[in-house]
């Protein structure tokens, strides 16, 4: 019994000390997505969806829930954000080629239509981020229009 008690106390101490350490936060401001918004011109309803559902993981603008302060949850969330930004980062939209931008929108359409985005693990904690059929249609219609504008741009030789 003493060994179990000592192990429990040791785990508690380690957990307590771990709370003083955590990953770097992804806290930018909305100005970082200005170029993306200006170029892709989403309608107001889509802007609201992007802000509420996409910015946390796909831009430098993350709003953290209260439980982000708990280690190891904060590392799990940081990994999700890092991975999301690796695939699609609205804050670093400038400088990408037209082909890359078009491909990102192609992926966006497929993932949203197939209900693979937002991730289920995200919507568990953020139920307001679950997309309705109307929201899915609004996002994909906008994304298809953006792709059309990219298709009309001249390709580099």
OpenMM code with the backbone's topology and positions (N, CA, C; nanometers):
from openmm import Vec3, app, unit

residues = "UNK UNK UNK UNK UNK UNK UNK UNK UNK UNK UNK UNK UNK UNK UNK UNK UNK UNK UNK UNK UNK UNK UNK UNK UNK UNK UNK UNK UNK UNK UNK UNK UNK UNK UNK UNK UNK UNK UNK UNK UNK UNK UNK UNK UNK UNK UNK UNK UNK UNK UNK UNK UNK UNK UNK UNK UNK UNK UNK UNK UNK UNK UNK UNK UNK UNK UNK UNK UNK UNK UNK UNK UNK UNK UNK UNK UNK UNK UNK UNK UNK UNK UNK UNK UNK UNK UNK UNK UNK UNK UNK UNK UNK UNK UNK UNK UNK UNK UNK UNK UNK UNK UNK UNK UNK UNK UNK UNK UNK UNK UNK UNK UNK UNK UNK UNK UNK UNK UNK UNK UNK UNK UNK UNK UNK UNK UNK UNK UNK UNK UNK UNK UNK UNK UNK UNK UNK UNK UNK UNK UNK UNK UNK UNK UNK UNK UNK UNK UNK UNK UNK UNK UNK UNK UNK UNK UNK".split()
positions = [
    Vec3(0.0812, -0.1199, 0.0000),
    Vec3(0.0000, 0.0000, 0.0000),
    Vec3(0.0855, 0.1262, 0.0000),
    Vec3(0.1982, 0.1207, 0.0686),
    Vec3(0.2867, 0.2364, 0.0755),
    Vec3(0.3420, 0.2729, -0.0620),
    Vec3(0.3735, 0.1714, -0.1417),
    Vec3(0.4293, 0.1968, -0.2752),
    Vec3(0.3260, 0.2680, -0.3621),
    Vec3(0.2038, 0.2238, -0.3582),
    Vec3(0.0975, 0.2880, -0.4376),
    Vec3(0.0799, 0.4328, -0.3941),
    Vec3(0.0816, 0.4577, -0.2665),
    Vec3(0.0680, 0.5941, -0.2142),
    Vec3(0.1850, 0.6807, -0.2610),
    Vec3(0.3068, 0.6283, -0.2559),
    Vec3(0.4247, 0.7048, -0.2998),
    Vec3(0.4187, 0.7337, -0.4496),
    Vec3(0.3767, 0.6346, -0.5265),
    Vec3(0.3628, 0.6549, -0.6713),
    Vec3(0.2584, 0.7623, -0.6987),
    Vec3(0.1469, 0.7582, -0.6303),
    Vec3(0.0409, 0.8577, -0.6471),
    Vec3(0.0926, 0.9971, -0.6119),
    Vec3(0.1642, 1.0089, -0.5015),
    Vec3(0.2188, 1.1392, -0.4609),
    Vec3(0.3197, 1.1886, -0.5639),
    Vec3(0.4050, 1.1002, -0.6132),
    Vec3(0.5035, 1.1378, -0.7148),
    Vec3(0.4340, 1.1859, -0.8422),
    Vec3(0.3330, 1.1135, -0.8872),
    Vec3(0.2582, 1.1543, -1.0061),
    Vec3(0.1905, 1.2892, -0.9856),
    Vec3(0.1356, 1.3105, -0.8679),
    Vec3(0.0722, 1.4386, -0.8377),
    Vec3(0.1743, 1.5520, -0.8430),
    Vec3(0.2917, 1.5317, -0.7857),
    Vec3(0.3959, 1.6344, -0.7862),
    Vec3(0.4412, 1.6646, -0.9290),
    Vec3(0.4619, 1.5610, -1.0072),
    Vec3(0.5024, 1.5798, -1.1475),
    Vec3(0.3939, 1.6559, -1.2237),
    Vec3(0.2684, 1.6168, -1.2054),
    Vec3(0.1562, 1.6850, -1.2711),
    Vec3(0.1499, 1.8313, -1.2276),
    Vec3(0.1687, 1.8580, -1.1002),
    Vec3(0.1654, 1.9939, -1.0475),
    Vec3(0.2763, 2.0785, -1.1086),
    Vec3(0.3972, 2.0271, -1.1110),
    Vec3(0.5107, 2.1018, -1.1670),
    Vec3(0.4915, 2.1244, -1.3171),
    Vec3(0.4347, 2.0265, -1.3856),
    Vec3(0.4123, 2.0390, -1.5303),
    Vec3(0.3209, 2.1560, -1.5641),
    Vec3(0.2362, 2.1971, -1.4701),
    Vec3(0.1435, 2.3073, -1.4969),
    Vec3(0.2154, 2.4408, -1.5184),
    Vec3(0.3402, 2.4499, -1.4774),
    Vec3(0.4170, 2.5734, -1.4939),
    Vec3(0.4877, 2.5800, -1.6296),
    Vec3(0.4732, 2.4751, -1.7085),
    Vec3(0.5362, 2.4691, -1.8399),
    Vec3(0.4279, 2.4434, -1.9444),
    Vec3(0.4499, 2.4916, -2.0625),
    Vec3(0.3529, 2.4678, -2.1685),
    Vec3(0.4059, 2.5147, -2.3015),
    Vec3(0.3383, 2.4786, -2.4066),
    Vec3(0.3827, 2.5199, -2.5400),
    Vec3(0.3540, 2.6676, -2.5642),
    Vec3(0.4183, 2.7210, -2.6655),
    Vec3(0.3954, 2.8592, -2.7047),
    Vec3(0.2536, 2.8727, -2.7595),
    Vec3(0.1893, 2.9826, -2.7256),
    Vec3(0.0532, 3.0052, -2.7737),
    Vec3(0.0558, 3.0642, -2.9145),
    Vec3(-0.0494, 3.0385, -2.9878),
    Vec3(-0.0684, 3.0861, -3.1246),
    Vec3(-0.1610, 3.2071, -3.1197),
    Vec3(-0.1102, 3.3180, -3.0674),
    Vec3(-0.1965, 3.4337, -3.0484),
    Vec3(-0.1535, 3.5495, -3.1377),
    Vec3(-0.2209, 3.5624, -3.2492),
    Vec3(-0.2006, 3.6762, -3.3370),
    Vec3(-0.3265, 3.7603, -3.3330),
    Vec3(-0.3373, 3.8516, -3.4258),
    Vec3(-0.4601, 3.9294, -3.4309),
    Vec3(-0.5260, 3.9111, -3.5673),
    Vec3(-0.6462, 3.9600, -3.5779),
    Vec3(-0.7229, 3.9422, -3.7007),
    Vec3(-0.6568, 4.0060, -3.8220),
    Vec3(-0.5665, 4.1003, -3.7998),
    Vec3(-0.4963, 4.1634, -3.9118),
    Vec3(-0.4166, 4.0608, -3.9922),
    Vec3(-0.3780, 3.9498, -3.9287),
    Vec3(-0.2976, 3.8492, -3.9982),
    Vec3(-0.3760, 3.7769, -4.1080),
    Vec3(-0.5072, 3.7835, -4.1040),
    Vec3(-0.5878, 3.7170, -4.2078),
    Vec3(-0.6436, 3.8166, -4.3091),
    Vec3(-0.6029, 3.9413, -4.3000),
    Vec3(-0.6547, 4.0461, -4.3882),
    Vec3(-0.6291, 4.0152, -4.5348),
    Vec3(-0.5094, 3.9713, -4.5694),
    Vec3(-0.4770, 3.9424, -4.7096),
    Vec3(-0.5631, 3.8277, -4.7623),
    Vec3(-0.5826, 3.7251, -4.6802),
    Vec3(-0.6662, 3.6114, -4.7198),
    Vec3(-0.8091, 3.6575, -4.7450),
    Vec3(-0.8641, 3.7352, -4.6529),
    Vec3(-1.0019, 3.7840, -4.6655),
    Vec3(-1.0146, 3.8753, -4.7872),
    Vec3(-0.9177, 3.9636, -4.8070),
    Vec3(-0.9227, 4.0570, -4.9197),
    Vec3(-0.9168, 3.9831, -5.0537),
    Vec3(-0.8334, 3.8803, -5.0609),
    Vec3(-0.8172, 3.8079, -5.1870),
    Vec3(-0.9336, 3.7152, -5.2182),
    Vec3(-0.9880, 3.6519, -5.1160),
    Vec3(-1.0908, 3.5502, -5.1392),
    Vec3(-1.2327, 3.6040, -5.1231),
    Vec3(-1.2469, 3.7233, -5.0721),
    Vec3(-1.3734, 3.7944, -5.0537),
    Vec3(-1.4919, 3.7064, -5.0114),
    Vec3(-1.4823, 3.6469, -4.8940),
    Vec3(-1.5964, 3.5664, -4.8482),
    Vec3(-1.7144, 3.6555, -4.8115),
    Vec3(-1.8359, 3.6103, -4.8380),
    Vec3(-1.9524, 3.6860, -4.7923),
    Vec3(-1.9569, 3.6863, -4.6390),
    Vec3(-2.0364, 3.7734, -4.5824),
    Vec3(-2.0407, 3.7891, -4.4360),
    Vec3(-2.0708, 3.6587, -4.3635),
    Vec3(-2.1661, 3.5797, -4.4140),
    Vec3(-2.1992, 3.4547, -4.3443),
    Vec3(-2.0802, 3.3590, -4.3424),
    Vec3(-2.0030, 3.3569, -4.4497),
    Vec3(-1.8842, 3.2703, -4.4552),
    Vec3(-1.7745, 3.3254, -4.3651),
    Vec3(-1.7599, 3.4586, -4.3587),
    Vec3(-1.6613, 3.5180, -4.2673),
    Vec3(-1.6897, 3.4757, -4.1235),
    Vec3(-1.8165, 3.4770, -4.0863),
    Vec3(-1.8544, 3.4370, -3.9506),
    Vec3(-1.8175, 3.2911, -3.9263),
    Vec3(-1.8450, 3.2056, -4.0229),
    Vec3(-1.8115, 3.0629, -4.0106),
    Vec3(-1.6607, 3.0453, -3.9994),
    Vec3(-1.5850, 3.1139, -4.0834),
    Vec3(-1.4388, 3.1036, -4.0795),
    Vec3(-1.3855, 3.1452, -3.9432),
    Vec3(-1.4361, 3.2570, -3.8932),
    Vec3(-1.3897, 3.3086, -3.7649),
    Vec3(-1.4245, 3.2123, -3.6516),
    Vec3(-1.5445, 3.1596, -3.6538),
    Vec3(-1.5916, 3.0744, -3.5448),
    Vec3(-1.5377, 2.9322, -3.5534),
    Vec3(-1.5155, 2.8829, -3.6747),
    Vec3(-1.4849, 2.7416, -3.6936),
    Vec3(-1.3432, 2.7137, -3.7424),
    Vec3(-1.2840, 2.8032, -3.8179),
    Vec3(-1.1578, 2.7717, -3.8852),
    Vec3(-1.0344, 2.8439, -3.8306),
    Vec3(-1.0515, 2.9682, -3.7893),
    Vec3(-0.9354, 3.0483, -3.7499),
    Vec3(-0.8539, 2.9852, -3.6379),
    Vec3(-0.9163, 2.9183, -3.5422),
    Vec3(-0.8421, 2.8647, -3.4277),
    Vec3(-0.7265, 2.7749, -3.4694),
    Vec3(-0.7468, 2.6948, -3.5716),
    Vec3(-0.6421, 2.5992, -3.6123),
    Vec3(-0.5768, 2.6335, -3.7457),
    Vec3(-0.6380, 2.7199, -3.8241),
    Vec3(-0.5875, 2.7453, -3.9589),
    Vec3(-0.5463, 2.8912, -3.9803),
    Vec3(-0.5039, 2.9570, -3.8735),
    Vec3(-0.4517, 3.0931, -3.8844),
    Vec3(-0.3667, 3.1196, -3.7606),
    Vec3(-0.3130, 3.2393, -3.7532),
    Vec3(-0.2362, 3.2788, -3.6351),
    Vec3(-0.3269, 3.3428, -3.5299),
    Vec3(-0.4571, 3.3233, -3.5439),
    Vec3(-0.5557, 3.3812, -3.4529),
    Vec3(-0.6275, 3.2677, -3.3809),
    Vec3(-0.5782, 3.2310, -3.2641),
    Vec3(-0.6425, 3.1242, -3.1871),
    Vec3(-0.7033, 3.1818, -3.0601),
    Vec3(-0.8256, 3.1395, -3.0321),
    Vec3(-0.8901, 3.1714, -2.9043),
    Vec3(-0.8832, 3.0434, -2.8219),
    Vec3(-0.8229, 3.0529, -2.7062),
    Vec3(-0.8012, 2.9335, -2.6262),
    Vec3(-0.9094, 2.9169, -2.5205),
    Vec3(-0.9585, 2.7938, -2.5055),
    Vec3(-1.0562, 2.7668, -2.3992),
    Vec3(-0.9866, 2.7613, -2.2637),
    Vec3(-1.0638, 2.7640, -2.1580),
    Vec3(-1.0074, 2.7635, -2.0226),
    Vec3(-0.9181, 2.6420, -1.9987),
    Vec3(-0.9529, 2.5294, -2.0573),
    Vec3(-0.8770, 2.4070, -2.0301),
    Vec3(-0.7430, 2.4027, -2.1019),
    Vec3(-0.7120, 2.5061, -2.1809),
    Vec3(-0.5815, 2.5132, -2.2448),
    Vec3(-0.4709, 2.5349, -2.1414),
    Vec3(-0.5072, 2.5820, -2.0243),
    Vec3(-0.4077, 2.6066, -1.9199),
    Vec3(-0.3620, 2.4789, -1.8508),
    Vec3(-0.4242, 2.3672, -1.8818),
    Vec3(-0.3918, 2.2412, -1.8148),
    Vec3(-0.2952, 2.1593, -1.8994),
    Vec3(-0.1811, 2.1261, -1.8409),
    Vec3(-0.0873, 2.0351, -1.9057),
    Vec3(-0.1339, 1.8942, -1.8721),
    Vec3(-0.1441, 1.8069, -1.9657),
    Vec3(-0.0912, 1.7981, -2.1017),
    Vec3(-0.1899, 1.8394, -2.2116),
    Vec3(-0.3095, 1.8867, -2.1730),
    Vec3(-0.4087, 1.9268, -2.2732),
    Vec3(-0.3527, 2.0358, -2.3636),
    Vec3(-0.2779, 2.1293, -2.3069),
    Vec3(-0.2240, 2.2385, -2.3877),
    Vec3(-0.1284, 2.1890, -2.4961),
    Vec3(-0.0548, 2.0821, -2.4690),
    Vec3(0.0341, 2.0263, -2.5716),
    Vec3(-0.0465, 1.9598, -2.6827),
    Vec3(-0.1533, 1.8938, -2.6458),
    Vec3(-0.2408, 1.8299, -2.7451),
    Vec3(-0.3037, 1.9352, -2.8357),
    Vec3(-0.3534, 2.0452, -2.7761),
    Vec3(-0.4128, 2.1528, -2.8554),
    Vec3(-0.3077, 2.2198, -2.9440),
    Vec3(-0.1892, 2.2426, -2.8907),
    Vec3(-0.0818, 2.3053, -2.9694),
    Vec3(-0.0458, 2.2192, -3.0896),
    Vec3(-0.0453, 2.0878, -3.0715),
    Vec3(-0.0148, 1.9972, -3.1830),
    Vec3(-0.1232, 2.0055, -3.2898),
    Vec3(-0.2491, 2.0150, -3.2480),
    Vec3(-0.3586, 2.0293, -3.3439),
    Vec3(-0.3448, 2.1582, -3.4245),
    Vec3(-0.3160, 2.2679, -3.3560),
    Vec3(-0.3018, 2.3969, -3.4239),
    Vec3(-0.1831, 2.3937, -3.5199),
    Vec3(-0.0716, 2.3401, -3.4749),
    Vec3(0.0480, 2.3320, -3.5606),
    Vec3(0.0186, 2.2498, -3.6861),
    Vec3(-0.0483, 2.1369, -3.6683),
    Vec3(-0.0821, 2.0521, -3.7818),
    Vec3(-0.1816, 2.1218, -3.8745),
    Vec3(-0.2808, 2.1884, -3.8173),
    Vec3(-0.3787, 2.2607, -3.8987),
    Vec3(-0.3143, 2.3694, -3.9826),
    Vec3(-0.2232, 2.4453, -3.9210),
    Vec3(-0.1552, 2.5523, -3.9935),
    Vec3(-0.0604, 2.4978, -4.0990),
    Vec3(-0.0071, 2.3785, -4.0754),
    Vec3(0.0825, 2.3173, -4.1743),
    Vec3(0.0052, 2.2891, -4.3036),
    Vec3(-0.1187, 2.2489, -4.2903),
    Vec3(-0.1991, 2.2134, -4.4075),
    Vec3(-0.2663, 2.3343, -4.4736),
    Vec3(-0.3087, 2.4312, -4.3920),
    Vec3(-0.3841, 2.5448, -4.4454),
    Vec3(-0.3739, 2.6583, -4.3457),
    Vec3(-0.2990, 2.7634, -4.3817),
    Vec3(-0.2790, 2.8755, -4.2909),
    Vec3(-0.3223, 3.0046, -4.3585),
    Vec3(-0.4356, 3.0557, -4.3152),
    Vec3(-0.4892, 3.1788, -4.3737),
    Vec3(-0.4044, 3.3009, -4.3399),
    Vec3(-0.3244, 3.2926, -4.2357),
    Vec3(-0.2388, 3.4056, -4.1970),
    Vec3(-0.1134, 3.4152, -4.2825),
    Vec3(-0.0816, 3.3114, -4.3558),
    Vec3(0.0359, 3.3134, -4.4437),
    Vec3(-0.0067, 3.2861, -4.5868),
    Vec3(-0.1103, 3.3526, -4.6284),
    Vec3(-0.1678, 3.3305, -4.7599),
    Vec3(-0.0848, 3.3971, -4.8689),
    Vec3(-0.0358, 3.5178, -4.8403),
    Vec3(0.0455, 3.5891, -4.9380),
    Vec3(0.1737, 3.5108, -4.9647),
    Vec3(0.2190, 3.5153, -5.0874),
    Vec3(0.3429, 3.4465, -5.1220),
    Vec3(0.3216, 3.3065, -5.1755),
    Vec3(0.2022, 3.2508, -5.1568),
    Vec3(0.1723, 3.1202, -5.2152),
    Vec3(0.1400, 3.1372, -5.3632),
    Vec3(0.1753, 3.0396, -5.4427),
    Vec3(0.1439, 3.0450, -5.5856),
    Vec3(-0.0059, 3.0274, -5.6061),
    Vec3(-0.0532, 3.0696, -5.7205),
    Vec3(-0.1944, 3.0533, -5.7559),
    Vec3(-0.2298, 2.9048, -5.7553),
    Vec3(-0.1386, 2.8206, -5.8032),
    Vec3(-0.1644, 2.6765, -5.8064),
    Vec3(-0.1810, 2.6204, -5.6652),
    Vec3(-0.0963, 2.6631, -5.5746),
    Vec3(-0.1062, 2.6156, -5.4354),
    Vec3(-0.2363, 2.6636, -5.3712),
    Vec3(-0.2695, 2.7897, -5.3928),
    Vec3(-0.3938, 2.8441, -5.3368),
    Vec3(-0.5138, 2.7676, -5.3914),
    Vec3(-0.5133, 2.7432, -5.5208),
    Vec3(-0.6228, 2.6683, -5.5837),
    Vec3(-0.6318, 2.5276, -5.5244),
    Vec3(-0.5169, 2.4642, -5.5051),
    Vec3(-0.5146, 2.3290, -5.4477),
    Vec3(-0.5678, 2.3292, -5.3041),
    Vec3(-0.5338, 2.4309, -5.2258),
    Vec3(-0.5826, 2.4402, -5.0883),
    Vec3(-0.7352, 2.4534, -5.0866),
    Vec3(-0.7883, 2.5279, -5.1813),
    Vec3(-0.9348, 2.5405, -5.1882),
    Vec3(-0.9994, 2.4124, -5.2387),
    Vec3(-0.9315, 2.3417, -5.3262),
    Vec3(-0.9810, 2.2108, -5.3703),
    Vec3(-0.9908, 2.1163, -5.2494),
    Vec3(-0.8864, 2.1153, -5.1669),
    Vec3(-0.8877, 2.0327, -5.0457),
    Vec3(-0.9954, 2.0784, -4.9486),
    Vec3(-1.0091, 2.2094, -4.9316),
    Vec3(-1.1103, 2.2635, -4.8414),
    Vec3(-1.2493, 2.2142, -4.8813),
    Vec3(-1.2807, 2.2215, -5.0087),
    Vec3(-1.4114, 2.1772, -5.0573),
    Vec3(-1.4332, 2.0296, -5.0257),
    Vec3(-1.3352, 1.9480, -5.0584),
    Vec3(-1.3489, 1.8033, -5.0357),
    Vec3(-1.3653, 1.7719, -4.8871),
    Vec3(-1.2852, 1.8334, -4.8028),
    Vec3(-1.2903, 1.8038, -4.6597),
    Vec3(-1.4206, 1.8516, -4.5956),
    Vec3(-1.4672, 1.9683, -4.6344),
    Vec3(-1.5919, 2.0202, -4.5765),
    Vec3(-1.7120, 1.9409, -4.6283),
    Vec3(-1.7150, 1.9132, -4.7589),
    Vec3(-1.8267, 1.8350, -4.8139),
    Vec3(-1.8346, 1.6957, -4.7534),
    Vec3(-1.7193, 1.6347, -4.7277),
    Vec3(-1.7161, 1.4998, -4.6690),
    Vec3(-1.7208, 1.5017, -4.5166),
    Vec3(-1.7437, 1.6195, -4.4593),
    Vec3(-1.7570, 1.6387, -4.3139),
    Vec3(-1.6345, 1.5905, -4.2361),
    Vec3(-1.5179, 1.6081, -4.2984),
    Vec3(-1.3929, 1.5752, -4.2303),
    Vec3(-1.3341, 1.6990, -4.1629),
    Vec3(-1.3890, 1.8153, -4.1962),
    Vec3(-1.3515, 1.9408, -4.1319),
    Vec3(-1.4802, 2.0120, -4.0954),
    Vec3(-1.4873, 2.0711, -3.9791),
    Vec3(-1.3880, 2.0642, -3.8729),
    Vec3(-1.3787, 1.9241, -3.8132),
    Vec3(-1.2633, 1.8974, -3.7530),
    Vec3(-1.2390, 1.7662, -3.6942),
    Vec3(-1.3425, 1.7346, -3.5859),
    Vec3(-1.3780, 1.6082, -3.5762),
    Vec3(-1.4723, 1.5661, -3.4722),
    Vec3(-1.4183, 1.5973, -3.3331),
    Vec3(-1.2873, 1.5800, -3.3141),
    Vec3(-1.2279, 1.6097, -3.1833),
    Vec3(-1.2411, 1.7580, -3.1491),
    Vec3(-1.2503, 1.8444, -3.2505),
    Vec3(-1.2691, 1.9876, -3.2270),
    Vec3(-1.4147, 2.0176, -3.1940),
    Vec3(-1.5066, 1.9568, -3.2678),
    Vec3(-1.6481, 1.9859, -3.2460),
    Vec3(-1.7010, 1.9255, -3.1163),
    Vec3(-1.6322, 1.8256, -3.0612),
    Vec3(-1.6730, 1.7732, -2.9300),
    Vec3(-1.6680, 1.8846, -2.8262),
    Vec3(-1.5601, 1.9597, -2.8292),
    Vec3(-1.5416, 2.0659, -2.7307),
    Vec3(-1.6012, 2.1988, -2.7761),
    Vec3(-1.6258, 2.2122, -2.9051),
    Vec3(-1.6788, 2.3367, -2.9619),
    Vec3(-1.8020, 2.3029, -3.0456),
    Vec3(-1.9092, 2.2676, -2.9793),
    Vec3(-2.0287, 2.2230, -3.0510),
    Vec3(-2.0830, 2.3301, -3.1454),
    Vec3(-2.0557, 2.4568, -3.1163),
    Vec3(-2.1011, 2.5650, -3.2039),
    Vec3(-2.0291, 2.5625, -3.3384),
    Vec3(-1.9247, 2.4821, -3.3498),
    Vec3(-1.8477, 2.4731, -3.4748),
    Vec3(-1.8980, 2.3645, -3.5694),
    Vec3(-1.9957, 2.2871, -3.5260),
    Vec3(-2.0532, 2.1870, -3.6163),
    Vec3(-2.1248, 2.2606, -3.7282),
    Vec3(-2.0956, 2.2202, -3.8499),
    Vec3(-2.1519, 2.2892, -3.9651),
    Vec3(-2.2849, 2.2274, -4.0058),
    Vec3(-2.3816, 2.3145, -4.0295),
    Vec3(-2.5107, 2.2694, -4.0811),
    Vec3(-2.4983, 2.2485, -4.2319),
    Vec3(-2.5981, 2.1877, -4.2924),
    Vec3(-2.5976, 2.1680, -4.4381),
    Vec3(-2.5899, 2.3023, -4.5097),
    Vec3(-2.6593, 2.4021, -4.4556),
    Vec3(-2.6585, 2.5354, -4.5173),
    Vec3(-2.5197, 2.5991, -4.5082),
    Vec3(-2.4541, 2.5811, -4.3945),
    Vec3(-2.3194, 2.6359, -4.3788),
    Vec3(-2.2196, 2.5654, -4.4695),
    Vec3(-2.2324, 2.4342, -4.4817),
    Vec3(-2.1456, 2.3582, -4.5721),
    Vec3(-2.1640, 2.4081, -4.7145),
    Vec3(-2.2879, 2.4295, -4.7536),
    Vec3(-2.3162, 2.4793, -4.8884),
    Vec3(-2.2577, 2.6196, -4.9073),
    Vec3(-2.2741, 2.7065, -4.8081),
    Vec3(-2.2210, 2.8430, -4.8186),
    Vec3(-2.0691, 2.8415, -4.8348),
    Vec3(-2.0016, 2.7601, -4.7555),
    Vec3(-1.8553, 2.7528, -4.7627),
    Vec3(-1.8104, 2.6950, -4.8959),
    Vec3(-1.8711, 2.5851, -4.9379),
    Vec3(-1.8260, 2.5213, -5.0623),
    Vec3(-1.8620, 2.6057, -5.1847),
    Vec3(-1.9760, 2.6722, -5.1822),
    Vec3(-2.0104, 2.7615, -5.2947),
    Vec3(-1.9078, 2.8737, -5.3055),
    Vec3(-1.8724, 2.9335, -5.1915),
    Vec3(-1.7717, 3.0397, -5.1904),
    Vec3(-1.6371, 2.9857, -5.2386),
    Vec3(-1.5985, 2.8693, -5.1885),
    Vec3(-1.4682, 2.8113, -5.2247),
    Vec3(-1.4626, 2.7785, -5.3738),
    Vec3(-1.5716, 2.7313, -5.4297),
    Vec3(-1.5757, 2.7022, -5.5740),
    Vec3(-1.5630, 2.8303, -5.6556),
    Vec3(-1.6232, 2.9365, -5.6075),
    Vec3(-1.6109, 3.0655, -5.6752),
    Vec3(-1.4661, 3.1154, -5.6687),
    Vec3(-1.4016, 3.0982, -5.5539),
    Vec3(-1.2606, 3.1375, -5.5405),
    Vec3(-1.1750, 3.0563, -5.6371),
    Vec3(-1.2019, 2.9271, -5.6447),
    Vec3(-1.1260, 2.8424, -5.7380),
    Vec3(-1.1446, 2.8895, -5.8817),
    Vec3(-1.2653, 2.9320, -5.9148),
    Vec3(-1.2920, 2.9825, -6.0495),
    Vec3(-1.2072, 3.1063, -6.0774),
    Vec3(-1.1969, 3.1955, -5.9807),
    Vec3(-1.1148, 3.3149, -6.0022),
    Vec3(-0.9673, 3.2787, -6.0191),
    Vec3(-0.9213, 3.1765, -5.9439),
    Vec3(-0.7832, 3.1320, -5.9606),
    Vec3(-0.7613, 3.0695, -6.0973),
    Vec3(-0.8598, 2.9991, -6.1496),
    Vec3(-0.8450, 2.9360, -6.2807),
    Vec3(-0.8344, 3.0387, -6.3930),
    Vec3(-0.8882, 3.1568, -6.3694),
    Vec3(-0.8841, 3.2627, -6.4707),
    Vec3(-0.7556, 3.3448, -6.4675),
    Vec3(-0.6765, 3.3284, -6.3616),
    Vec3(-0.5512, 3.4018, -6.3512),
    Vec3(-0.4460, 3.3383, -6.4407),
    Vec3(-0.3593, 3.4199, -6.4991),
    Vec3(-0.2541, 3.3639, -6.5843),
    Vec3(-0.1564, 3.2782, -6.5032),
    Vec3(-0.1176, 3.1683, -6.5602),
    Vec3(-0.0218, 3.0759, -6.4965),
    Vec3(0.1198, 3.1188, -6.5353),
    Vec3(0.2141, 3.1071, -6.4411),
    Vec3(0.3522, 3.1410, -6.4749),
    Vec3(0.4098, 3.0412, -6.5762),
    Vec3(0.4936, 3.0902, -6.6609),
    Vec3(0.5532, 3.0065, -6.7666),
    Vec3(0.6569, 2.9149, -6.7111),
] * unit.nanometer
topology = app.Topology()
chain = topology.addChain("A")
for resn in residues:
    res = topology.addResidue(resn, chain)
    for name in ("N", "CA", "C"):
        topology.addAtom(name, app.Element.getBySymbol(name[0]), res)
